[in-house]
């Protein structure tokens, strides 16, 4: 039996800057989908420009609302001194570093919705292994076993 698809999206305003640059307000959205239950997406920018999307762990975003979290390309810090009602997400790539400040209240609301869809600890119940194997082996839905 297939589960219905469910997702939540939360539009936010982000202040985006380089480490030594001035922040620029940029529309953004947080997105969670039960088909990828461990991940959240942060898209920066709005049409007609092509948004830049980062994918990282939902648990990382949740932890980052309370204490510094993350290693590598995504680091999260609650309540930076320059914006005490925000959280800072540091995004690093080969092209540089972006500092993204988002109101922690907005992130908390988004996370509540995401955890209502898939409670913490139940993510593995929402993973479609047949689909994951089909994607990894480049097989489409036409070769998917009937249920």
N, C-alpha and C positions, 0 to 999 in steps of 0.2 A: 504494500500500500504506500502510495506517495503522500508525503506531508505537504500541506499547502506552503507556498513560499511566503515568507514574511520578512519585512525589513523596516528599518526606521531611518529617517534622514532628518538632520537638524541643521538649519541654516544659522550661521554665526558670522560675526564680524571679527576678523583677525587683524592684529597689528603685526606686520611683517617687516623685518629689517635684516641687514647684514650686521655682523658683530659691532662694527663701528659706525653704522649708518643710522639715519633717522627712520623711525617706524612709519610705514605707509598702511593706511587702512585698506583692507582687501576683503571682499566677500568670500566666504568659505562655507563648506558644509562638512558635517560629520555624518558618516553613513555606516550602518550595520546591517548585515544580511545573514539570515539563519543558514544560508547555503555555505557560508564561510564563517562558522560560529566562533572561531578563535580570534578573528581579525576585525579591525575597524579601518575605515578609510577616511582620510582627511584630504579634501580637495580644496585647493586654493585658486581663486580666480573665478570669473563668471563669463558665460558666453557674451559676446561672440568669441572672445579669446578662448583658447584651449586651456582648461584648468590643469594644474599640476596635482597629481594625486599620490599620496603616500599611504602605504598599507603597513600597519603594525599591530601588535597584540592588544586586544581589548583589555586584558589584565594589566598591561603596561600603562595604558591610559588611566585605568581605575586607580592603580597604585600611585601614579603621578599626581592625583588630586590631593593626596595626603602627605607624600614625602618624595624626595628625589628618586627617580627610577630610570632604568635603562642603561644600556651600554651600546657602543658602536654608533650606528647611524641615527638613532632616535633616542634622545634624552628628554626627560620631562621633570620640571621643577615647579612645585606649587608656590604661589605667591612671591614672585620676584619683587625685589625692593622697588623697582621703577613702576610696577603695576600691581599693587597689593591685592586686588580682587580678581587677579588673573592667574593663569598658569602659563608657564613658558614651555613650548615644545621646540627643542633644538633639532633641526634636520640637517644632517651632513651627507654630502656626496662628493664625488670627485670634482664636481663643478664649484663647490663652495659650501658655505654654511648659511642657513636661514634661521632666524629667531622668530618664532610665531607665538604671540601672546593672545590668549582667548580667555574670556570671562569664565572663571571656574564654575559659576552658577549654571551657565549654559552647558558646559561639559557634563556637569552632574546630572542635569535634566536628561541629556542625551543618554548617558550611561544607565539611568533608571529605566528608560524605555528599552534599551538593549538587554538589560538583565531581566526585564519582564518577558521578553521574547524567548531568551535562553538563559535560565538561571546559572550562576557560577557553579562549575562542577558538572554540568550536564551537557557541555559542548560536544562530547564524543557521541552522544545520542543523536545529534543532528548532522553528523558527517555521512554523506552518501558515498560509501566506498565504491559501489559499482560505477558511479559517475566519475569519481577520482581516477579509478583504474582506466576507464574509457578515455579520459582526457590525457592521461600519461602515455597511453598506448596509441593515441591518435585515432581512436575509434569513435564514430559519431553515435547518435541516438539510434540509428537504424540497426546497429549491432548490439544494442543493449538488451539484456535478457528481459522477457516479459514478466510482469508481476501480477 
